[in-house]
Amino acid sequence: MINIGIITNTADQILPFLIKEIKSISRINLYIIFAKSNKNGKTLEIFKERTGNHFADKRIKLSDFKIPIYFVPSHNSRKFYKIIKDNKIKYLYNSGTPNKINFSTLSKVKGVINIHPGILPKYRGCTCPEWTLFNNDALGITAHFMDENYDSGQIIRSQYIKFKKNQIKDYKDLRIRIYQSIINLAKKILSNIANKKVIKFREQNTENSKYYNVITKKKFNKIKIDIKRKVYKFHLKNLI
């Protein structure tokens, strides 16, 4: 058995769906560790704007899974480190930690895995799916090991989001598909860890990296309107 900690916050609506999928992995023990955040209200507001009520309307109760749950002031705190030590946690999976991970946290485990909603290193930073669409690029996700900087760790796997054009009637359809793809990729990677498969990774090419700040409302609205009006031309790499 291998022990894996899921680091998250109480506004994470994807968490129950993630747990439902990965709980079925054999030879794995899960631990959920929530950290405090002062931005939960804003986080939920943004998430609802992106996905509507798709996940909220299908809320799964964490209590149904009988997984140990902890609360810490930060995922860089001594209380958190004690939980890692006491439960012999080997890997961490990021499902929405509100904290930037520091070196002390990274050194406590074999790796902290994150799945970023963009192709790295080309799309680092914030609102990457929206920037990808604005730039008429191919939507994708990237699993990587976290380091002390944002979105700059070693890449485990990148993949493009696949869909039929007629399946996308609204911007929200894309965001929902991205979150579902993240859950599916997380299950594959954690299954490989549980089965003791070698996790291959590669360094990021910094020459191709770009960090994006939050996209403006004007640009975001243009994307949503174009998709709604069915005039947006999706990248061929995304179309089935």
C-alpha positions, 0 to 999 in steps of 0.5 A, spaced: 500 500 500 502 507 498 499 513 502 497 519 498 495 525 501 490 530 497 491 537 499 485 542 497 481 547 500 473 547 502 471 551 496 473 545 492 467 542 488 471 537 484 474 534 490 468 529 491 468 527 484 476 526 484 475 522 490 470 517 487 474 516 481 481 514 485 478 511 491 477 505 487 485 504 485 487 498 489 493 498 493 492 506 495 490 509 502 488 516 501 488 522 506 484 529 505 488 535 508 484 542 507 488 548 508 484 555 510 483 560 505 480 567 505 478 566 498 473 561 498 467 565 496 471 568 490 473 561 488 466 558 488 464 565 484 469 564 479 468 556 479 460 557 478 461 562 472 466 557 469 461 551 470 454 553 472 451 548 477 454 542 473 458 539 479 454 543 484 448 539 482 451 533 483 454 534 489 457 527 492 458 527 500 466 526 502 463 522 508 460 517 504 468 514 502 470 514 509 477 517 508 481 520 513 480 528 513 484 533 516 484 541 517 491 545 517 492 552 517 497 551 511 500 546 507 506 549 509 505 548 516 508 544 522 501 541 523 501 539 516 508 536 516 506 532 522 500 529 518 505 527 513 510 523 518 504 520 522 501 517 516 507 515 512 504 519 506 509 518 500 506 523 495 501 529 495 496 530 489 494 538 489 486 539 488 486 546 489 491 548 495 490 555 497 498 555 498 504 556 494 508 550 496 515 551 499 521 547 499 520 544 506 513 541 504 516 539 497 522 535 501 517 531 506 514 527 500 517 523 494 513 528 489 507 533 489 503 532 483 499 537 480 495 537 473 495 544 470 489 546 465 494 548 460 499 546 455 506 547 459 511 551 458 507 555 453 501 556 458 503 558 465 499 562 470 492 564 470 486 563 466 490 558 461 484 555 458 481 562 456 488 565 454 489 558 449 482 560 446 483 567 445 490 565 442 486 560 437 491 555 440 489 547 442 486 546 449 490 541 453 492 539 460 499 538 463 501 533 469 507 535 473 511 535 479 510 542 483 516 546 485 517 552 488 515 556 482 508 556 479 507 551 473 515 550 472 516 543 475 518 537 471 512 534 466 509 528 467 504 528 461 501 533 457 495 531 453 490 535 448 482 535 450 478 532 445 471 533 443 466 533 437 464 540 435 457 539 436 458 537 443 460 544 445 454 549 445 457 554 451 463 556 454 462 552 460 461 545 456 469 546 455 471 548 462 467 542 464 470 537 459 477 540 462 475 538 469 473 531 467 479 530 463 484 532 469 480 527 474 481 522 469 488 523 468 489 524 475 486 517 476 491 514 471 497 517 474 495 515 481 494 508 479 501 508 476 504 510 482 500 505 486 502 499 481 509 501 482 510 503 475 516 508 473 513 515 473 517 518 467 518 526 467 522 531 463 524 538 464 520 544 462 524 548 456 524 555 459 525 558 452 518 556 450 515 558 457 510 564 458 506 566 464 499 569 463 495 573 468 488 573 469 485 574 462 480 581 462 473 581 462 472 584 455 477 578 452 473 573 456 466 575 454 468 575 446 470 568 447 464 566 450 460 570 445 463 567 439 462 560 442 455 561 443 454 564 436 458 558 433 463 562 430 469 560 434 474 556 430 476 550 435 483 548 433 484 541 429 488 538 435 482 538 439 476 536 434 475 528 434 
